[in-house]
Amino acid sequence: MGTLYSEHLTWLHRVNPAFKLVSMAVLSTLLFMLQSPVVMLACAVVCAALWLSLGRATRVARKLIISVGIAALLVAGFHVWMGNYALATVSALRLVCASSLGIALTVTTHPSQLLQVLERLLAPLAKLGFPAQRFALQLALMIRFIEHFFVQWQRLDEAHRLRTGKAGGLRLLAPLSIQMLQTAKRVGDALFARLGQ
């Protein structure tokens, strides 16, 4: 499966994965509580500084962040069309900030580290009969499949662009869906072979 994890080591690679995950969760929650365009703009400046501080490590996710930027512009455009300029600013900046935090975590934290963190965080629930390891594995697979989705989309788009000279756009949905289903089946078969469930 493809991954957005970058081998170009940065200062954020050296930060404890548990601290990064908890920080991202707290900061993302705070972003959704903020309603002031000025405060959200300040948050966007901080997120941009974080993104720029990662340098070459963000190269693997540049197309992803560009697509997030386009989505943010569409959201802002809709709210401007509805006449709510403050909501347009807050919504667009919130989307960009939350996405950049998530991508920064993904780019600088190896998937196996995330799995270990999730298992540790959920371990106390195992005493109550909750299948902590299984749930942690499901969360880790969800994160990996999101990464894999964007990596596959990027590969298909590049191949389509080389053949036709144009971006693939919605034409890529069918081959992308087929590839994702095939990957899900392979992962499911591998899990069944190893775990028997």
C-alpha positions in Angstrom: 0.0 0.0 0.0 1.2 3.5 -0.8 2.0 5.9 2.1 2.5 9.6 2.5 5.1 9.0 5.2 8.3 10.9 4.2 11.8 9.5 4.7 13.2 13.1 4.7 13.7 13.5 8.5 12.5 16.8 10.1 12.3 18.1 13.6 8.7 16.8 13.7 9.9 13.2 13.0 11.7 13.3 16.3 8.7 14.4 18.4 7.0 11.5 20.3 4.2 10.0 18.1 1.7 9.9 21.1 2.3 13.6 21.8 1.8 14.4 18.1 -1.4 12.4 17.9 -2.9 13.9 21.1 -1.8 17.4 20.1 -3.4 17.0 16.7 -6.7 15.8 18.2 -6.8 18.7 20.7 -5.8 21.3 18.2 -8.3 20.0 15.6 -11.1 20.1 18.2 -10.1 23.7 19.2 -10.2 24.7 15.5 -13.9 23.6 15.3 -14.7 25.7 18.4 -13.3 28.9 17.0 -15.6 31.3 15.2 -13.5 34.5 14.9 -12.1 35.1 11.4 -9.1 37.0 12.9 -8.2 34.1 15.3 -8.7 31.6 12.5 -6.4 33.6 10.3 -3.7 33.6 13.1 -4.2 29.8 13.3 -3.7 29.5 9.5 -0.4 31.5 9.7 0.8 29.1 12.5 -0.2 26.0 10.4 1.5 27.5 7.3 4.7 28.0 9.4 4.5 24.4 10.6 4.0 23.2 7.0 6.9 25.3 5.7 9.2 24.2 8.5 8.9 20.6 7.3 10.6 21.5 4.0 11.2 18.6 1.6 9.2 16.2 3.7 6.0 17.7 2.5 6.8 17.1 -1.2 4.9 13.7 -1.1 1.7 15.6 0.0 1.9 18.7 -2.1 -0.8 17.7 -4.5 -3.0 16.7 -1.6 -2.6 20.0 0.1 -3.4 21.8 -3.2 -6.6 19.7 -3.5 -7.5 20.8 0.0 -6.9 24.4 -0.9 -9.2 24.1 -4.0 -11.9 22.5 -1.8 -11.5 25.4 0.7 -11.9 27.9 -2.1 -15.1 26.1 -3.2 -16.4 26.2 0.4 -15.6 29.8 0.7 -17.1 30.6 -2.7 -20.4 29.0 -1.7 -20.6 31.0 1.6 -19.7 34.2 -0.3 -22.4 33.5 -2.8 -24.8 33.1 0.2 -23.6 36.5 1.5 -21.8 35.2 4.6 -18.2 36.5 4.3 -17.2 35.8 7.9 -18.4 32.2 7.7 -16.6 31.8 4.3 -13.3 32.9 5.9 -13.7 30.7 9.0 -14.9 27.6 7.1 -12.1 27.7 4.4 -9.3 28.4 6.9 -10.6 25.7 9.3 -10.6 23.1 6.5 -7.0 24.1 5.5 -5.7 24.2 9.1 -7.3 20.8 10.1 -6.1 19.2 6.9 -2.5 20.6 7.2 -2.3 19.3 10.8 -3.4 15.8 9.8 -1.1 15.7 6.8 1.8 16.9 8.9 1.1 14.1 11.3 0.9 11.5 8.5 4.0 12.8 6.7 6.2 12.6 9.9 4.8 9.6 11.7 5.4 6.0 10.4 2.1 4.0 10.3 3.6 1.4 12.7 4.3 4.1 15.2 0.6 5.2 15.0 -0.6 1.7 15.5 1.6 1.3 18.7 0.3 4.6 20.0 -3.3 3.6 19.4 -2.8 0.2 21.1 -1.3 2.0 24.1 -4.1 4.5 24.3 -6.8 1.8 24.1 -5.0 -0.7 26.4 -7.0 0.3 29.6 -10.2 -0.5 27.8 -9.0 -4.1 27.2 -9.5 -4.8 30.9 -13.2 -4.1 30.4 -13.4 -6.6 27.6 -13.0 -4.1 24.8 -11.0 -5.6 21.8 -8.4 -2.8 22.0 -5.8 -4.4 19.7 -8.4 -5.1 17.0 -9.9 -1.6 17.2 -6.4 -0.1 17.0 -5.7 -2.1 14.0 -9.0 -1.0 12.4 -8.1 2.7 13.0 -4.6 2.2 11.7 -6.0 0.5 8.5 -8.4 3.3 8.1 -5.6 5.9 8.2 -3.5 3.8 5.8 -6.4 3.4 3.3 -6.9 7.2 3.3 -3.2 7.6 2.5 -3.4 4.8 -0.1 -6.4 6.4 -1.7 -4.6 9.7 -2.3 -1.4 8.0 -3.4 -3.3 5.8 -5.9 -5.3 8.8 -7.2 -2.0 10.7 -7.7 -0.5 7.8 -9.7 -3.5 7.3 -11.9 -3.7 11.1 -12.5 0.0 11.2 -13.5 -0.5 8.2 -15.8 -3.6 9.7 -17.4 -1.8 13.1 -17.8 1.2 11.3 -19.6 -1.2 9.6 -22.0 -3.6 12.4 -22.7 -1.9 15.6 -21.6 -4.9 16.4 -19.3 -5.8 15.8 -15.7 -7.9 12.7 -15.1 -10.6 14.3 -12.9 -13.7 12.2 -12.4 -12.7 9.7 -15.1 -10.4 8.2 -12.6 -13.1 7.2 -10.2 -13.8 3.8 -11.8 -10.2 2.6 -12.0 -9.5 4.0 -8.6 -12.5 2.2 -7.1 -11.4 -1.1 -8.7 -7.9 -0.7 -7.3 -9.1 0.2 -3.8 -11.4 -2.8 -3.8 -8.6 -5.1 -4.9 -6.3 -3.7 -2.2 -9.0 -4.1 0.4 -9.5 -7.7 -0.6 -5.8 -8.4 -0.5 -5.5 -6.8 3.0 -8.6 -8.7 4.2 -7.2 -12.0 2.9 -3.8 -11.3 4.5 -5.5 -10.5 7.9 -7.6 -13.6 7.7 -4.6 -15.8 6.9 -2.6 -14.3 9.8 -5.3 -13.7 12.4 -8.0 -16.2 11.4 -10.7 -13.5 11.7 
